Amino acid sequence: MISGDSWIDAIGAEHDQEGQLTLRTVIAHIRGAVIETGFVSLGRITLGLKEAYRPLSIDEDVLGKTVKEAIRVLLLSGDIDEFATSAGRGYAATPPRRVVWKDSRAVLLGRSLNGSSQSIVRHLASDEVIDDAVTITLSDELGRPEWRSALVEFNAADVVDGNVGALFEMASSLATSGERYSLDEPETIAVLSGRGKYFGQAEPVPSGRWQRPSESGCFPAVIKTGYSFRNVVLNIDNGSAKLWHPASLDLWRWVVVGFTIARGDPVTSYESSSQRLDFLTPPPRQLQRIALLTGSQIGPWSWTIDADAYGIIVGALGA
């Protein structure tokens, strides 16, 4: 009977100190399966991995969480796309492309089996040629900053200069003319009216920049309703309030970024000596993607990236 260590070597896997498979191992296996098969349902991915890892006595609950995170990262990087089918969710590889920036770094994305498969993102040498992938710049890969796209959807396409603070100005206008909301239960509301580097949390007890509503103004806010939360923009005027509910959590995060910049507070902290980047507000998806493609994650909101990559993030903010 094959031993666990022999099977680990056979399938090109690695495990952590607790004996569970690492995230990059699961990412590599899912990415390889999707690329080789063309289209794979979520059910087939889950069953296939359970079978492949059976000799390793892996905790299935832990594996399920790792698979979920692996798919999130693969979607965020742009290696795969998600599709809804009659049989449930499924995944296919995106077109193969070599993405470069600042003439010094490159990553391989999409339907190519080249590059280092045993990694979260397949980094390449700047001069490494991949025959089955087109070469594009990171700016082309990213496209327009998503906060600018949101302004276009709000018929504010003429806002071409400035920074993401323009999105908060639009959100403020929408909240001012939005639905009425009662402030009779302030303990269910947390607004970003505080200042300081520490973002904090809205629940269960406001901390950091989060506070209970106590002054007039327009703020990103979280409203607790039963066991759920609404991420809104709340306009408070002399004890009365109106709100606007962004269409997605990601859009709300962009509004928070715009609000923070509009107040003159930082949204990132970067130490050039250690190349450490810390997001000081919840990072929107596009900023997370830049960090994922160009650096290495060291914490929930923290990354190690070089100065050129950090400049791309700053540029995405319109700063």
N, C-alpha and C positions, 0 to 999 in steps of 0.2 A: 504494500500500500504506500502510495506516495506521501512523503512528509509535507507538513505545512510550509517549511522553509524551501523545499524543492519546488513546490507548487508556486510559491511567491516568485521564485526566480523564473519559472517556466512561463508565467503570464506577464512578466515584466512589472511587478507590483512592488509596493513598499508599504510598511505599516508604521503607525506611530507608537509611542511609549505604552499606550494602553492595548496594543495589539490590533487596533482597527486600521483599516485601509485609509491612506491619506487622500485628501481631496484631489490632489493632482493625479493620483493613480486612477481614480474614478473618472475624472475629466478626460484623461487620455483614452480610457477604454470606451467611454460613451462617444467621444469624438471619432475614434477609429471605426466603431460600429456604424455610426451614421454615415460617414464618408464611404465606407465599403459597400453598405447596403443601399444607399440612396435615399431611403425613407424608412424610419423606424418609429413605431408607436411607443408611447410611454410604457404600456404594459409589457411589450417585448423587451424594452430596455431593462425594466425592473426584474422580470423573470430571468433574462439572460445573465444579468450580473449575479443574481442569487445563485444560479447554477454554477457560474464560473468560480464563485468564491466559496462554494459549499465546503471544499476540503479545508478551508481556513477557519471554520467555526466563527464566522463574523456575526456580531449582534445585528439582527435584521432591522431593529428599530433605529440603531445608529446608522446602518447602511442606507435606510430610507431617507433619513435627513441629509446624508452626504450626497445621495443621488439628486435630491431636490436642489441642494446648493450647487452641485456640479452643473446641472442644466441651467440654473440661473446665470452662472458665470459664463457658460458657453453662449447663451443668448446675448448677454451683455457684451461680450467680446466681439460678437458678430460672426463666430464660427458656424453657428446653426440658426435656422429660423424655425418658429413654431407654427403649426397648422392645426385647425380644428377639423376633425373628420367625424363621420357617423360612428366610428369606433372609439372616439376620444381624441386626446391630443397626440400629435405626432411631430417628428422632427426631420428636417432635411438640411444638408450642408449648403452653405451659401457659395456663390461663385468664388473660385480660388484667386487670391490676390496677395501680393507682397506690398505691405504698407510701410512707407518710409517717412522719416521726419528729420529735419535739421542735418541731412546728409551724414548722419552718424549712427542711426538706429533703424531697425526694421523688424516687423513681425509678419508672420504668415497666417492668413485667415482663410477659412472656407475649405472647399473640396480639393485638398491636396494632401497626400500622405507623406510629403517631404517635411523637412524640419525636425526639430526635436519633439517627439511625441510625448515624452515623459515630463511635461511641464504644463502649468496652467495656461500660459500663453506661449506660443512658439516663437521665441525671439530668434532673429537671424543676424549674421554679420552684415554690415552695411553694403558690402560688395558681393554678398552671396546671391547667386542667380538661381531662381526657381523656374524651371522650364515650363511647368504647367500652370503658372500664375502670372497675371498681369501685374505691373508695378504702378501703384498710385500713391499720392501723398496722403498724409494723415488728415490734412484739412479737407481733401476731397472725400475721404472715407467718412469723416464726421459730418460734413455738410454744414448748413447754416446753424448757428447756435439756436437751441430749441426755444429759448425765450424770445428770440426774434420771430421764429415761426408762430409762436403764440400771439405776438402782436399783430402779425399778418391776419390771423384768424379773427382777431378783434377789430379788423378794419383800421389798424393803425400802422399799415405798411410804410407810411411816410416817415416813421421814426427810424431813420437810418443811422443817426449819430448817437453818441452817448453810450450808456451802459445799461446793465440789466435793471437799474433803478427805474427805467422807463416802464418796465412791466409792473412794478409795484404802483406806479402812478395810475396806470390803467386799472389795476385791481382796486385801488382806492376809489376811483370813479364808479366802478361797478358796485362796490359795497355801499357807497353813498346813496345810490338809487336802487339798492337791492331790497330784499324782503325784510320786514320788521322782525326784530327779535327782542324778547323780554330779558331784562337784566335782573329779574326778581330772584333768581337763584344763582348768585355770583360764584358760589362754591362749585358749580358745574362748568365754569368757564375759566380758561387760562389764556392770557394774552402775552405776546412778546413785547412787553413795555419796559423791561429792565435793560440794563447795559452791562457790558463786561465781556470777557473772553469766554467764560464758561456758558455753554448753551443751556445745559440743565434739562429738566423734564417737566412736562405739564402735569402728569399724574404719577403716583397718587397725591403727592404734595408738590406744588410748584417750587422749582428751584432754579438757580442760575438766572437767565433772562426772563423766565416765565413768572408771571404774577397774576393775581386776581384783578379783574377790571376795577380801576379806581380813578381813572382820569380820562378826559376826552382825547380823541385821536383815532387814527385808523391803524389797526394792528393785525398781523397774522394771529390766528387764535385756534384753540382746540376746544370743542364743546362736547362734554360727556352726556350721552343720552342712553341711559340704561347701561348695557354692557358694551356699547359701541361708541366711537368717537367721530366727530365731524371736524375736518380740517377746513377752516373757513378764513375769510378776511372780514374783520368786524370793525364797523365804523361806529364810534361812540360819541354822541353829541349831547352834552348836558343831561346825562342820565337816560337818554333813549338810544337805541341801537338799531342798525340795519346791517345785513351781512350779504356776502357773496360767497358761493360755494364753488371753488375751482373744480373742473371736470375730472381731475386726477390728482393723486398724491404727489406725483412728480411735478405737475404744474404748481401746486401749492409750495413745494420746496423751492422752485424758481422764484416764486413771489417772496418767500422768506429771504432768499439771497438778495433780491432787489431791495427789499425793505431794509436789510442790514446795511447794504452799500449806500442807500439813500440817507441813512442816519449817520453815515461817516464811520461806521464800525467795520472791522475786518471780517472777511468770510473765510480766510485761510491764514495759516501761519507756516512760514517756510524758513528752515535753517539751512543755509547754503553749505555750511561746513559738514553737517551730517546728512544733507540731502533729504531731510525729513519734512514731509508735508502733512499738516493736520488741517482738516476741514473743521471750521468753527460753527457751521450750520449743517443740517442734514444735506449731504451732497446730492444734487439732482443726477439722474441717470447718465446724462451725457458727460458730466464731470467725473463720475465714477468710471466711465468707460475710458476716458483719457488716461486716468491714473492706472487702470487695469492694463491697458496696452503698453504704457510707457514705463511702469515701475513695478514695485513689489509691495503687497499689502502687509503691514505690520500691526494693524489694529483696526477696529470697526470703521473709524474715520481717518486712519493714518496710513501713509504710504512712504516709501523711499523712492524718489524720482530725481533725475538730474535737473539742472537749472533750465535746460532747453525745454524739457517736458513741462516744467512748472510754468514757463512762459506761454505755453499753449493753453493751459488752464486759465491764466490771467487774460489771454486774448479772447477766450470763449466768454468771459464775463463782460467784454467790451471795455475793459479798463485800459 
